[in-house]
Amino acid sequence: MNPGPKNLLTDVPGLSVGHADDDALMSGTTVILCDQATVASVDVRGGGPGTRDTELLAPEMTVPGVDAIVISGGSAYGLDAASGVQAWLRDKGRGFPVGPVTVPIVPQAILFDLINGGNKDWGKFPPYRDFGWAACDAAGQDFAIGSVGAGLGCTTASLRGGLGSASMVTEDGFTVGAIVAVNCVGRVAMGDGPHFWAGAWEVGDEYGGYGLPPRASDEALIPYSKLDALSATTPALVATDAVLTKAEAKRLAVMAQDGMPRAIHPVHTPLDGDTVFSLATGKREMTDPVVDMMRIGAAAARCLARAISRAVYEAGQDGRGPQKWPAYRDRFPR
């Protein structure tokens, strides 16, 4: 299985991605826009999630699709970002029809980056609603990864976190992609060395090409947590171009969660709000729902593990991000 042409979430047709952020604030927002209402679900594993409108993604709920998904910094303040995205979509006439009006459906997950060194003295209202609108304006097929958007203020136990993405095409021709803001309590690199926990899942040298060491050291296996352990949560999204029901989209989100423990140690802690959304853009019919779902779900887990590692590998470009945490490529230059 090879990556798509961009090795980004937008290799899945029907999606675009945009960022908005502020270096002084040290925080930002990322939006995933759907070309049309898209089947979606979610799986939440962390002990401290912050979400909006995730209940309606359950298979038994009425709303059949979403117009966008938002990932944002700002903790609970960042939930305002979805309001900006809703306003942008309403301006474009998008949304779930209810009589004479439409209501854009925009679920969201947030991460905690309020004590990462940025200036959070924003005055009367936090800026995240404006970030949501601006991220929509910036959305396209090509987007940056690393210290951008929702990943700008992210940290891990030992290194700067960031925004990552990856894609893959299965042997049956389905495209799968992932996007993630890595802000975990645990480590993405093993101990104090350059090896990523997800080294076995790397494609080419997309995050350094170090692979895995012969064994994990005792030091690497200690469940370290970052200095500001309250600053946590890794929200993510996986997508496929397959035609899925909401129940199948739920299974995709559940399977994709396995990408997190491949890439982060420890994970799903009481302080993390680890959340994985799933989208199915419905461009390609499955021929065998059981076998195809197994392959798509396995690819989604691998894509998420790779996206997590790419987020940390690419973080810190142009010196961006929380300065107390070193950037991976500053610490391990090649």
C-alpha positions in Angstrom: 0.0 0.0 0.0 1.4 3.4 -1.0 0.6 6.9 0.0 -1.6 9.1 -2.2 0.0 11.7 -4.4 0.1 14.4 -1.6 0.4 12.1 1.4 -2.3 14.2 3.0 -5.9 13.8 4.1 -7.0 15.7 1.0 -5.9 12.7 -1.2 -9.4 11.5 -0.2 -11.7 13.2 -2.7 -14.4 15.5 -1.4 -12.4 17.2 1.4 -10.3 20.3 1.9 -8.3 21.6 4.9 -7.6 25.1 6.1 -5.7 26.6 9.1 -5.8 29.8 11.0 -3.4 30.6 13.9 -1.6 33.3 15.8 2.0 33.1 16.9 1.6 35.5 19.8 -1.4 33.6 21.1 0.5 30.3 20.4 -2.8 28.6 19.3 -4.9 28.0 16.3 -7.7 26.2 14.5 -7.9 23.6 11.7 -11.0 22.9 9.7 -11.8 19.9 7.5 -14.5 21.0 5.0 -16.7 18.5 3.2 -17.7 19.3 -0.4 -21.2 18.0 0.5 -22.9 16.5 3.6 -20.8 13.5 4.5 -21.3 10.4 6.6 -19.4 10.7 9.9 -18.8 9.2 13.2 -16.5 9.5 16.2 -14.7 7.4 18.9 -13.5 9.0 22.2 -10.9 7.2 24.4 -9.2 9.9 26.4 -10.2 10.7 30.0 -10.5 14.5 29.4 -12.3 15.2 26.1 -13.7 18.5 25.0 -16.2 18.2 22.1 -19.2 19.7 20.4 -22.0 17.9 18.6 -20.5 14.5 18.8 -23.7 12.8 20.1 -25.4 13.3 16.8 -22.8 11.2 15.1 -24.1 8.0 16.8 -25.6 5.6 14.2 -29.1 5.8 15.7 -29.2 9.6 15.5 -31.1 11.5 12.8 -28.7 13.8 11.1 -27.2 11.8 8.1 -24.1 13.8 7.5 -21.8 16.7 8.5 -20.6 19.8 6.6 -17.3 20.2 8.4 -15.2 18.9 11.3 -13.1 21.3 13.4 -10.0 20.7 15.5 -8.9 23.6 17.6 -6.6 24.7 20.4 -8.0 26.9 23.2 -9.5 24.2 25.4 -13.2 25.0 26.0 -12.7 28.5 24.7 -11.7 27.0 21.4 -15.2 25.5 20.9 -16.1 28.9 19.5 -14.3 27.9 16.4 -17.2 25.8 15.2 -19.4 28.8 15.4 -17.2 30.6 12.9 -17.2 27.6 10.6 -21.0 27.4 10.9 -21.3 31.1 10.0 -19.1 30.6 6.9 -21.1 27.6 5.8 -24.4 29.4 6.3 -23.1 32.3 4.2 -22.5 29.7 1.5 -26.1 28.2 1.8 -24.8 25.0 3.3 -26.4 23.0 6.1 -29.1 20.5 7.2 -32.5 21.6 5.9 -35.1 22.2 8.5 -38.2 23.8 6.9 -37.2 27.1 5.5 -33.7 27.3 7.1 -30.5 25.3 7.0 -28.3 24.4 9.9 -24.6 23.6 9.2 -23.5 20.5 11.1 -20.0 21.1 12.5 -18.8 18.7 15.2 -15.6 19.7 16.9 -12.8 18.5 19.3 -10.5 20.8 21.2 -7.1 20.4 22.9 -5.6 22.2 25.9 -2.9 24.7 25.0 -3.6 27.5 27.4 -0.4 27.4 29.4 2.2 26.8 26.6 3.8 30.2 26.8 1.6 32.2 24.4 -0.3 35.4 25.4 -3.9 34.3 26.1 -5.0 37.8 27.3 -7.4 38.1 24.4 -9.8 40.6 25.9 -13.6 40.2 26.1 -13.9 37.4 23.6 -11.5 34.6 22.5 -10.5 34.7 18.8 -11.5 31.2 17.9 -14.8 32.1 16.1 -12.7 34.3 13.8 -10.2 31.6 13.4 -13.0 29.2 12.3 -14.1 31.6 9.5 -10.5 32.4 8.4 -9.6 28.7 8.3 -12.5 28.1 5.9 -11.3 30.9 3.7 -7.9 29.3 3.6 -9.1 25.8 2.9 -7.7 23.9 -0.1 -6.2 20.7 -1.3 -2.7 21.6 -0.2 -2.0 22.5 3.4 1.0 22.8 5.7 1.8 20.4 8.5 3.9 20.9 11.6 3.5 24.0 13.8 0.4 25.4 12.1 -3.3 25.6 12.7 -4.5 23.6 15.7 -1.0 22.2 15.9 0.8 25.5 16.5 0.6 25.4 20.3 0.9 21.6 20.7 3.4 19.8 22.9 4.4 16.2 23.9 6.2 14.9 26.9 9.6 15.7 25.5 9.3 17.5 22.1 7.2 20.1 20.4 3.9 18.7 19.0 2.2 19.7 15.9 -0.3 19.1 13.1 0.3 15.9 11.0 -1.3 14.2 8.1 -0.8 11.1 6.0 -2.6 9.0 3.3 -2.6 5.5 1.8 -4.3 3.7 -1.1 -5.4 0.1 -0.2 -4.9 -2.9 -2.5 -8.5 -2.6 -3.5 -8.1 1.0 -4.5 -9.7 2.8 -1.6 -8.0 6.0 -0.5 -7.6 6.5 3.3 -6.3 9.6 5.0 -5.7 11.0 8.5 -5.1 14.4 10.1 -4.2 14.9 13.8 -3.1 17.6 16.2 -0.6 16.0 18.5 -0.7 17.4 22.1 -0.2 14.3 24.2 0.8 13.7 27.8 3.1 10.9 26.5 6.0 10.6 24.2 6.0 10.2 20.4 9.7 9.5 20.2 11.2 6.7 22.3 13.0 8.0 25.4 15.6 10.6 24.6 16.5 9.1 21.2 15.4 9.8 17.6 13.3 6.7 17.1 9.6 7.1 16.8 7.3 4.6 18.5 5.6 4.3 15.1 8.9 3.6 13.3 7.6 0.3 11.9 4.8 1.9 10.1 6.8 4.6 8.3 6.7 4.9 4.5 10.1 5.9 3.0 11.8 8.5 5.2 8.6 10.6 5.9 9.7 11.0 9.5 13.4 10.5 9.4 13.8 6.9 8.4 15.3 5.7 11.7 13.0 2.7 12.0 12.9 0.9 15.3 15.8 0.0 17.7 16.4 -3.7 18.4 14.5 -3.2 21.7 12.9 -0.4 23.7 15.1 0.8 26.6 13.8 0.8 30.2 14.0 4.6 30.1 11.8 4.7 27.0 9.2 2.5 28.6 8.8 4.7 31.7 5.4 6.5 31.3 6.8 10.0 31.3 4.4 12.9 31.2 5.2 16.4 30.1 6.1 19.2 32.5 2.7 20.8 32.0 0.7 17.5 32.1 -2.6 19.3 32.1 -1.8 20.5 28.6 -3.0 17.5 26.7 -5.4 15.9 24.2 -4.8 14.5 20.7 -7.8 15.1 18.4 -7.7 13.4 15.0 -9.8 12.6 11.9 -9.6 9.7 9.4 -11.4 9.6 6.1 -12.0 7.3 3.2 -13.6 7.6 -0.2 -15.6 4.4 0.4 -19.4 4.4 0.7 -20.1 3.7 4.4 -23.1 3.7 6.6 -22.9 5.6 9.9 -22.4 2.3 11.7 -19.6 1.4 9.4 -18.1 4.9 9.9 -18.2 4.2 13.7 -16.3 1.0 13.1 -13.7 2.9 11.1 -13.2 5.4 13.9 -12.8 2.6 16.4 -10.3 0.8 14.3 -8.4 4.0 13.6 -7.9 4.6 17.3 -5.3 1.7 17.2 -3.0 4.1 15.4 -2.6 6.2 18.6 -1.0 3.5 20.8 1.3 2.6 17.9 2.6 6.2 18.0 2.2 7.5 21.6 3.3 6.1 24.9 1.4 6.3 27.2 -2.0 7.1 25.5 -5.6 7.6 26.5 -4.6 8.8 29.9 -6.9 10.6 32.4 -5.5 13.9 31.2 -5.8 13.3 27.4 -9.1 13.7 25.5 -8.1 11.6 22.6 -10.8 11.7 20.0 -11.0 10.3 16.4 -13.6 11.4 13.9 -14.3 9.5 10.7 -15.6 10.6 7.4 -16.8 8.6 4.4 -17.1 10.7 1.2 -18.9 7.9 -0.7 -17.0 7.9 -4.0 -16.3 4.2 -4.2 -18.6 1.2 -3.4 -17.4 -1.7 -1.4 -17.7 -5.1 -2.9 -17.2 -7.1 0.3 -18.3 -5.0 3.3 -16.5 -7.2 5.8 -13.2 -7.7 4.0 -13.1 -4.1 2.6 -13.9 -2.6 6.0 -11.0 -4.6 7.6 -8.6 -3.3 5.0 -9.8 0.3 5.2 -9.8 0.3 9.0 -6.2 -1.2 9.1 -5.1 1.4 6.6 -6.7 4.2 8.8 -4.9 3.0 11.9 -1.6 3.0 10.0 -2.2 6.4 8.5 -3.0 7.9 11.9 0.2 6.5 13.5 2.2 8.0 10.6 0.4 11.3 10.8 1.2 11.5 14.5 4.9 10.9 13.9 4.9 13.4 10.9 3.4 16.0 13.2 6.3 15.9 15.6 8.9 15.4 12.9 7.7 18.6 11.0 7.0 20.7 14.1 9.1 23.9 14.7 9.5 25.1 11.1 10.7 28.7 11.1 11.1 28.4 14.8 7.3 28.3 15.4 5.7 26.6 18.4 6.1 26.5 22.2 9.7 27.4 22.8 10.1 25.5 26.1 9.9 22.2 24.1 12.6 21.5 21.5 11.6 20.7 17.9 12.5 17.2 16.8 14.7 18.2 13.9 16.5 20.8 16.0 17.3 18.0 18.5 18.1 15.3 15.9 19.4 17.1 12.7 20.3 14.9 9.8 
